Amino acid sequence: HYPYLSTSHFTRQVVGTERFHRGNDDLTARSNAGTPAYKTQEEYYDEVLALRKQISVLTFESATNKTKIRRLEEENSKKEK
């Protein structure tokens, strides 16, 4: 019986609410579990640029799909008449 069954098995192991079932891997897997992995300012900057590019691509795709939907709806309404 484990608490937080809605979370994944791996997450429960990392957080420590569930024990690892492997013998020797337990020490290596938990050695830096409490230390967060910080990124350098340059890495954050590069990540922000990549995410901005991804947003612009998704925005363009969204607009394209909306246009396609509108045209298909117009075409369907013409066919119905």
Order of alpha helices (4+ residues) and beta strands (2+ residues): alpha-alpha-alpha
